[in-house]
């Protein structure tokens, strides 16, 4: 049956649309390649200073092990922490419990290097996005922790594999770098000797890895090594400011040092996850809030603290 003018016109539009999409995809790929090249060039230069960088990170972290960077700032008090834990447990305890029923939740991961990889995948994204990246790695490599296959496959394959989880270029670079450093330093992809180290020794070794800061190191310390640090992520940092648990100008790193000393040990683990859940769901405390909304948790805490 001969094509009509209309069908020919439609076909032409489809071809143009396909070409436009292809051009856009090519532009995106070129941009990503340039990003990779930039990261590689920077990493090649910074690799010479890995030990120095690790020492600097640990020095900054350890300078406030015994005294808060804000010695005159007395909040949160132990009673405020107790009430916050009680209120948030009532509001979000069920959601947190469900999250820990997930087999991928890092608290259940027994090996240090594995916990580091999960911590990296969960950086700056939601847990659901992180799980997408984890499931994709399982499908492609057979396991999230098939390090031989991951290294053999190379960075491009890893980038495509974890693209679904977001920030795939940076996270693939970090994962490849950490695996390379672990193998170079210990001859194997195994960091479980850290179970025998003191808290200070373990933190120092974790911070010696490129791209691992106090927050990620504390996550591994708590999730895997079963130590008891208090970890400050974006949600915790934001809520600490809104609730008056830190000075308004405090950095996240100094906020972590401050709260590590101020929050009683028995509340550190639960408060960390309860605050994260609260930061995801409270209209007044979630990221991007324009202000003006009422925080139900803060109101309940205020009433109980009278």
C-alpha positions in Angstrom: 0.0 0.0 0.0 1.6 3.3 -1.1 2.4 5.8 1.7 0.3 8.9 1.9 1.7 12.4 2.3 0.6 12.4 5.9 2.4 9.1 6.7 5.6 10.4 4.9 5.4 13.6 7.0 5.0 11.6 10.2 7.9 9.4 9.3 10.1 12.5 8.7 9.2 13.9 12.1 10.0 10.7 13.8 13.4 10.6 12.1 14.2 14.2 13.1 13.0 13.4 16.7 15.3 10.3 16.8 18.2 12.3 15.5 17.6 15.0 18.1 17.4 12.4 20.9 20.6 10.8 19.7 22.4 14.2 19.6 21.3 14.9 23.2 22.5 11.5 24.4 25.8 12.0 22.7 26.2 15.4 24.4 25.4 13.9 27.8 28.0 11.1 27.2 30.6 13.6 26.2 29.9 15.7 29.3 30.3 12.6 31.5 33.5 11.6 29.8 34.9 15.1 30.5 33.8 14.8 34.2 35.6 11.5 34.5 38.8 12.9 32.9 38.7 15.9 35.3 38.3 13.6 38.3 41.1 11.3 37.1 43.5 14.2 36.6 42.7 15.6 40.1 43.0 12.1 41.7 46.3 11.5 40.0 47.7 14.7 41.5 46.1 14.2 44.9 47.2 10.5 45.1 50.7 11.7 46.0 49.2 13.2 49.2 47.0 10.4 50.4 48.9 9.7 53.6 49.2 13.4 54.4 45.5 13.9 53.7 44.6 11.0 56.0 46.8 12.4 58.7 45.2 15.9 58.3 41.7 14.4 58.5 42.5 12.5 61.6 44.2 15.5 63.3 41.1 17.6 62.7 38.8 14.8 64.0 40.9 14.0 67.1 41.4 17.6 68.2 37.9 17.5 69.8 37.8 14.0 71.2 37.7 15.2 74.8 36.3 18.7 74.6 33.6 20.1 72.3 34.6 22.7 69.7 31.9 24.8 71.4 32.6 24.3 75.2 30.2 27.0 76.2 27.3 25.6 74.2 25.4 23.3 76.5 22.8 21.8 74.3 21.5 19.2 73.9 21.4 18.2 77.6 21.1 14.5 78.5 17.5 15.2 79.4 16.8 16.8 76.0 18.3 13.7 74.3 16.2 11.4 76.4 13.0 13.3 75.6 13.9 13.6 71.9 14.5 9.8 71.7 11.2 9.1 73.4 9.2 11.5 71.2 10.8 10.4 67.9 10.5 6.7 68.8 6.8 7.2 69.2 6.6 9.0 65.9 9.0 7.1 63.7 10.0 3.9 65.5 7.9 1.7 63.3 9.5 3.1 60.1 13.0 2.7 61.4 12.3 -0.9 62.5 11.0 -1.7 59.0 14.2 -0.3 57.4 16.3 -2.5 59.5 14.4 -5.6 58.3 16.0 -5.0 54.9 18.9 -7.4 54.4 21.0 -4.6 52.7 20.8 -2.3 55.7 24.4 -1.7 56.7 23.9 -2.5 60.3 23.7 -6.2 59.3 26.9 -6.2 57.2 29.7 -8.2 58.9 32.7 -7.1 56.9 34.4 -3.7 57.1 35.2 -3.2 53.4 31.7 -4.2 52.4 30.2 -1.7 54.9 32.4 1.0 53.3 31.0 0.3 49.9 27.4 0.4 51.1 28.2 3.7 52.9 29.5 5.2 49.7 26.4 4.1 47.7 24.2 5.6 50.3 25.9 9.0 50.3 23.9 12.1 49.3 20.8 10.0 48.2 17.8 8.2 49.6 18.0 4.7 50.8 15.7 3.6 48.0 18.1 5.0 45.4 21.0 3.3 47.2 19.2 0.0 47.1 18.6 0.4 43.4 22.3 0.7 42.8 23.0 -2.3 45.1 20.5 -4.5 43.3 21.9 -3.5 40.0 25.4 -4.5 41.2 24.0 -7.9 42.3 22.5 -8.4 38.9 25.6 -7.4 36.9 28.4 -8.9 39.1 26.5 -11.6 41.0 27.2 -9.8 44.3 27.7 -6.2 45.5 31.0 -7.4 46.9 32.4 -9.3 43.9 35.5 -7.1 44.0 37.5 -9.1 41.5 34.8 -8.8 38.9 34.2 -5.1 39.7 37.9 -4.3 39.2 38.2 -6.5 36.0 35.1 -4.8 34.6 36.6 -1.4 35.0 35.1 2.0 35.9 32.9 2.4 32.8 31.0 -0.8 33.5 30.6 0.2 37.2 29.4 3.7 36.3 26.7 2.2 34.1 25.8 -0.4 36.7 25.1 2.2 39.5 23.7 4.9 37.3 20.2 4.2 38.6 21.3 5.2 42.1 22.5 8.7 41.2 25.9 10.4 41.4 27.3 7.3 39.5 30.4 9.0 38.1 31.7 10.2 41.5 30.6 7.1 43.4 32.2 4.7 40.9 35.4 6.6 41.1 35.4 6.5 44.9 34.6 2.7 45.0 37.4 1.9 42.5 39.9 4.1 44.4 39.1 2.5 47.8 39.3 -1.1 46.4 42.7 -0.2 44.8 44.0 1.3 48.1 42.7 -1.7 50.2 44.5 -4.2 47.9 47.7 -2.1 47.7 47.9 -1.7 51.5 46.8 -5.2 52.6 47.3 -7.5 49.6 43.6 -8.4 49.7 40.1 -6.9 49.8 39.7 -7.4 53.5 39.8 -4.8 56.3 38.4 -7.0 59.1 41.6 -6.6 61.1 40.0 -3.3 62.2 37.8 -5.3 64.6 40.9 -5.7 66.7 41.8 -2.0 66.7 40.9 0.6 69.3 38.3 3.2 68.3 41.0 5.7 67.7 43.1 3.3 65.6 40.1 2.2 63.5 39.1 5.8 62.9 42.6 6.8 61.9 42.8 3.9 59.4 39.4 4.6 57.9 40.2 8.3 57.4 43.4 7.3 55.6 41.3 6.2 52.6 40.7 8.8 50.0 37.2 10.4 50.0 36.4 8.9 53.5 35.6 11.7 56.0 34.5 11.6 59.6 30.8 11.1 58.6 31.4 8.0 56.4 34.0 6.6 58.9 31.6 7.0 61.7 28.9 5.2 59.7 31.2 2.2 59.3 32.3 2.4 62.9 28.7 2.1 64.0 27.2 -0.1 61.3 29.9 -2.7 61.1 32.5 -2.4 63.9 29.7 -2.1 66.5 31.4 0.9 68.1 29.1 3.7 69.3 29.9 7.0 67.5 27.2 9.6 66.7 27.0 10.2 63.0 25.8 13.6 61.6 24.4 13.4 58.1 22.5 16.1 56.2 19.2 15.5 58.0 20.8 15.4 61.5 22.9 18.5 60.8 19.8 20.5 59.7 17.6 19.4 62.6 20.4 20.1 65.1 20.4 23.7 63.8 16.6 24.0 64.0 16.3 22.5 67.5 19.2 24.6 68.9 21.5 21.6 69.3 24.4 23.4 67.7 25.6 27.0 67.1 24.0 28.3 63.9 27.5 28.8 62.2 28.8 25.3 63.2 30.1 23.1 60.3 28.9 19.6 60.0 32.3 18.2 61.1 32.3 20.3 64.3 28.6 19.5 64.9 29.5 15.8 64.8 32.4 16.4 67.3 30.0 18.4 69.6 27.1 15.9 69.5 29.4 13.0 69.9 30.3 14.4 73.4 26.9 15.8 74.3 24.6 12.8 73.4 24.6 10.0 76.0 25.9 6.7 74.6 22.6 4.9 75.2 20.8 7.2 72.7 23.4 7.6 70.0 22.4 4.7 67.7 18.7 5.1 68.0 18.7 8.9 67.8 20.8 8.9 64.6 18.2 6.8 62.7 15.2 8.5 64.3 16.5 11.9 63.3 17.1 10.8 59.7 13.5 9.5 59.5 12.2 12.7 61.0 14.2 14.8 58.6 12.6 12.9 55.7 9.0 13.3 56.8 8.6 16.5 59.0 7.4 19.4 56.8 9.2 21.8 59.1 12.5 19.9 59.2 12.9 18.3 55.8 15.3 19.7 53.2 13.9 22.5 51.1 11.4 23.6 53.8 10.5 27.3 53.3 9.8 27.8 57.0 6.6 28.6 58.8 5.6 25.0 59.3 5.2 23.6 62.8 7.4 20.7 63.9 5.2 18.3 65.9 8.2 16.7 67.5 9.7 20.0 68.7 6.3 21.0 70.2 6.0 17.7 72.1 9.5 17.9 73.4 9.0 21.5 74.6 5.9 20.4 76.5 7.7 17.5 78.2 10.7 19.6 79.1 8.7 22.2 81.0 
